[in-house]
Amino acid sequence: MAEALVVDHPLVELRDVTRSFPGPPEVQALKSVNLQVHAGDYVSIVGPSGSGKSTMLNILGLVDRPSVGEYRLAGTLTGNLDEAGRSALRASRIGFVFQAFHLLPRRSVLENVVLPMLYNATPRAEREDRARAALDRVGMSHRLGAGPATLSGGERQRVAVARAVASRPDLLLADEPTGNLDERTTADVMDLLEDLHSDGIAVVVITHDRDVADRADRALRITDGRLSVLR
């Protein structure tokens, strides 16, 4: 993982975050959201289509900015950063897992996991070793040279998880990570995310699936842009 976090700070802190999109009429996709996620937490955010889940993911992942309010990541006030600073913070602190996998079809499994480390502070001499270790961690060390087209959906998601954690992020954002998987494979991928959480990575799963959400230690609901406690 990245350098040690300051203990006094939450890893993620949203303070009265609102995200508006111009109209007419103006749409508030997030409304006065407050959220804290600490190092090692396992949190789910569940809601239907159009509830604000994607906007929440984009804010947390430093892809988008709040219209109002503050977002601190590892104690850093992200609103004060330019795009280069936001990109550097995202690359060093956050790993992403998506529903659609987003693996490059003409690259091998190993190459897909190595490539993101070209854009962060991972030392060049360590990149392949970290990629191999991450793939071993998710049970894919036997498919290093395979292309994504030859993998099952579950295998592709395991490679995507390995890619997300190879650079040792503090925060793993999983966006509908089981949306394209059958029930058995969903359980396998969720077991894997829970194993990673037990290693100390903070995991935030954004999902429409209540069963997936209920596996987290803390479950939140997002409805019409407002965040509330589910359990």
C-alpha positions as CSV (number, residue, x, y, z in Angstrom):
1,M,0.0,0.0,0.0
2,A,0.9,3.6,-0.2
3,E,2.8,5.3,2.6
4,A,1.2,5.0,6.1
5,L,-1.9,7.0,6.7
6,V,-2.3,9.6,9.4
7,V,-4.2,7.7,12.1
8,D,-6.3,10.8,13.1
9,H,-7.9,11.1,9.7
10,P,-10.6,8.9,8.1
11,L,-9.4,7.5,4.8
12,V,-12.4,8.9,3.0
13,E,-14.4,11.9,4.3
14,L,-17.3,13.6,2.4
15,R,-18.7,16.7,4.1
16,D,-22.0,18.1,2.9
17,V,-21.2,17.0,-0.7
18,T,-23.7,18.0,-3.4
19,R,-23.2,17.3,-7.1
20,S,-25.4,19.3,-9.4
21,F,-25.8,19.1,-13.2
22,P,-27.1,22.1,-15.1
23,G,-30.5,22.0,-16.8
24,P,-33.0,23.2,-17.3
25,P,-34.0,21.9,-14.9
26,E,-30.9,21.5,-12.7
27,V,-30.5,18.0,-11.4
28,Q,-28.9,17.3,-8.0
29,A,-27.4,13.8,-8.3
30,L,-26.0,14.0,-4.8
31,K,-27.6,16.0,-2.0
32,S,-25.6,17.0,1.2
33,V,-23.9,13.7,1.5
34,N,-21.7,13.0,4.5
35,L,-19.6,9.9,4.7
36,Q,-16.6,8.6,6.5
37,V,-14.6,5.4,5.6
38,H,-11.7,4.4,7.7
39,A,-8.7,2.4,6.8
40,G,-9.7,-1.3,6.6
41,D,-13.4,-0.6,6.5
42,Y,-15.8,-2.7,4.4
43,V,-18.8,-0.6,3.2
44,S,-21.5,-1.1,0.7
45,I,-23.7,1.5,-1.0
46,V,-26.9,0.1,-2.5
47,G,-29.4,1.8,-4.6
48,P,-31.5,1.5,-7.8
49,S,-30.6,2.9,-11.2
50,G,-30.7,6.7,-11.1
51,S,-30.3,6.9,-7.4
52,G,-26.8,8.6,-7.5
53,K,-24.6,5.6,-7.3
54,S,-22.5,6.4,-10.3
55,T,-22.1,10.0,-9.3
56,M,-21.0,8.8,-5.8
57,L,-18.4,6.5,-7.4
58,N,-17.1,9.3,-9.6
59,I,-16.7,11.6,-6.6
60,L,-15.0,9.0,-4.5
61,G,-12.7,8.0,-7.3
62,L,-11.6,11.6,-8.0
63,V,-13.1,11.3,-11.5
64,D,-15.6,14.1,-10.8
65,R,-15.7,17.1,-8.3
66,P,-18.4,18.1,-5.9
67,S,-20.4,21.2,-6.8
68,V,-20.6,22.0,-3.1
69,G,-18.9,20.5,0.0
70,E,-15.5,18.9,0.7
71,Y,-13.9,15.6,-0.1
72,R,-10.8,14.6,1.9
73,L,-8.8,11.5,0.9
74,A,-6.2,10.3,3.4
75,G,-6.4,13.7,5.0
76,T,-5.8,15.6,1.7
77,L,-8.4,18.2,0.7
78,T,-9.0,17.1,-2.9
79,G,-10.8,20.3,-3.9
80,N,-7.4,22.2,-3.7
81,L,-5.7,19.9,-6.2
82,D,-5.3,20.5,-9.9
83,E,-6.0,17.6,-12.3
84,A,-2.4,16.4,-12.1
85,G,-2.5,16.3,-8.4
86,R,-5.9,14.5,-8.4
87,S,-4.5,11.9,-10.9
88,A,-1.4,11.3,-8.7
89,L,-3.5,10.9,-5.6
90,R,-5.9,8.6,-7.4
91,A,-3.1,6.4,-8.8
92,S,-1.4,6.1,-5.4
93,R,-4.4,5.5,-3.1
94,I,-7.3,4.0,-5.1
95,G,-7.9,0.8,-7.0
96,F,-11.0,0.3,-9.2
97,V,-13.0,-2.8,-10.1
98,F,-15.8,-2.4,-12.7
99,Q,-18.7,-4.5,-13.8
100,A,-17.5,-4.6,-17.4
101,F,-13.9,-5.7,-16.4
102,H,-12.2,-3.2,-18.9
103,L,-9.4,-5.6,-19.8
104,L,-7.4,-4.8,-22.9
105,P,-8.2,-7.6,-25.4
106,R,-4.8,-7.6,-27.1
107,R,-2.8,-7.8,-23.9
108,S,-2.1,-10.8,-21.8
109,V,-3.4,-11.3,-18.3
110,L,0.0,-10.3,-16.9
111,E,0.3,-7.3,-19.2
112,N,-3.2,-6.1,-18.2
113,V,-2.1,-6.1,-14.5
114,V,1.3,-4.5,-15.1
115,L,0.0,-1.6,-17.3
116,P,-1.7,0.6,-14.7
117,M,1.5,0.6,-12.7
118,L,3.2,2.5,-15.5
119,Y,1.2,5.6,-14.4
120,N,1.8,5.6,-10.7
121,A,4.9,5.6,-8.4
122,T,5.4,1.8,-8.5
123,P,9.2,1.3,-9.1
124,R,9.9,-0.1,-12.6
125,A,11.8,-3.0,-11.1
126,E,8.9,-4.1,-9.0
127,R,6.0,-3.9,-11.4
128,E,6.1,-7.4,-12.8
129,D,6.8,-9.0,-9.4
130,R,3.8,-7.1,-7.9
131,A,1.6,-8.1,-10.9
132,R,2.6,-11.8,-10.5
133,A,2.0,-11.7,-6.7
134,A,-1.5,-10.1,-7.2
135,L,-2.5,-12.7,-9.8
136,D,-1.3,-15.4,-7.5
137,R,-3.4,-13.8,-4.7
138,V,-6.6,-14.1,-6.8
139,G,-5.8,-17.6,-8.1
140,M,-4.9,-16.6,-11.6
141,S,-1.1,-17.3,-11.7
142,H,-1.7,-20.2,-14.1
143,R,-3.1,-17.9,-16.8
144,L,-0.4,-15.2,-17.0
145,G,0.0,-15.5,-20.8
146,A,-3.7,-15.9,-21.6
147,G,-5.7,-13.3,-23.5
148,P,-8.9,-11.9,-21.9
149,A,-11.1,-13.5,-24.6
150,T,-10.1,-17.0,-23.4
151,L,-11.2,-16.4,-19.8
152,S,-14.6,-16.9,-18.2
153,G,-16.4,-14.0,-16.7
154,G,-15.3,-14.9,-13.2
155,E,-11.7,-15.2,-14.3
156,R,-11.8,-11.8,-16.0
157,Q,-13.1,-10.3,-12.8
158,R,-10.3,-11.9,-10.8
159,V,-7.8,-10.4,-13.2
160,A,-9.5,-7.0,-12.8
161,V,-9.2,-7.3,-9.1
162,A,-5.6,-8.2,-9.3
163,R,-5.0,-5.2,-11.5
164,A,-6.8,-3.0,-9.0
165,V,-4.7,-4.2,-6.0
166,A,-1.3,-4.7,-7.6
167,S,-0.2,-1.1,-6.8
168,R,-1.2,-1.7,-3.2
169,P,-3.9,1.0,-2.8
170,D,-5.5,2.0,0.5
171,L,-9.0,2.1,-1.0
172,L,-10.7,-0.4,-3.4
173,L,-13.8,0.9,-5.2
174,A,-15.9,-1.9,-6.7
175,D,-18.6,-0.7,-9.1
176,E,-21.3,-3.4,-9.5
177,P,-18.4,-6.0,-9.4
178,T,-20.8,-9.0,-9.8
179,G,-23.3,-7.5,-12.3
180,N,-22.1,-9.7,-15.2
181,L,-21.6,-12.9,-13.1
182,D,-23.8,-15.9,-12.3
183,E,-24.7,-16.7,-8.7
184,R,-21.9,-19.1,-8.0
185,T,-19.2,-16.8,-9.5
186,T,-20.7,-13.8,-7.6
187,A,-20.1,-15.7,-4.4
188,D,-16.5,-16.4,-5.4
189,V,-15.7,-12.8,-6.3
190,M,-17.3,-11.5,-3.1
191,D,-15.2,-14.0,-1.1
192,L,-12.2,-12.6,-2.8
193,L,-13.1,-9.0,-2.0
194,E,-13.6,-10.1,1.6
195,D,-10.2,-11.7,1.7
196,L,-8.6,-8.5,0.4
197,H,-10.5,-6.6,3.1
198,S,-9.0,-8.9,5.7
199,D,-5.6,-7.9,4.4
200,G,-6.3,-4.3,5.4
201,I,-7.6,-2.7,2.3
202,A,-10.7,-0.5,2.7
203,V,-13.4,-1.8,0.3
204,V,-16.4,0.2,-0.9
205,V,-18.8,-1.8,-3.0
206,I,-21.4,0.1,-5.0
207,T,-24.3,-2.1,-6.1
208,H,-28.0,-2.5,-6.8
209,D,-27.9,-6.0,-5.3
210,R,-29.1,-6.2,-1.7
211,D,-27.5,-9.6,-1.2
212,V,-24.1,-8.3,-2.3
213,A,-24.6,-5.2,-0.1
214,D,-25.5,-7.3,3.0
215,R,-22.1,-9.0,2.9
216,A,-20.3,-5.7,3.9
217,D,-19.7,-4.8,7.6
218,R,-21.6,-1.5,7.1
219,A,-24.4,-1.1,4.5
220,L,-25.7,2.3,3.3
221,R,-28.6,3.2,1.0
222,I,-28.6,5.9,-1.6
223,T,-32.0,7.1,-2.8
224,D,-32.6,10.2,-4.9
225,G,-29.1,11.4,-4.2
226,R,-29.3,11.1,-0.4
227,L,-27.3,8.7,1.7
228,S,-28.8,6.9,4.7
229,V,-27.8,4.0,7.0
230,L,-29.3,0.7,5.9
231,R,-27.7,-1.3,8.7
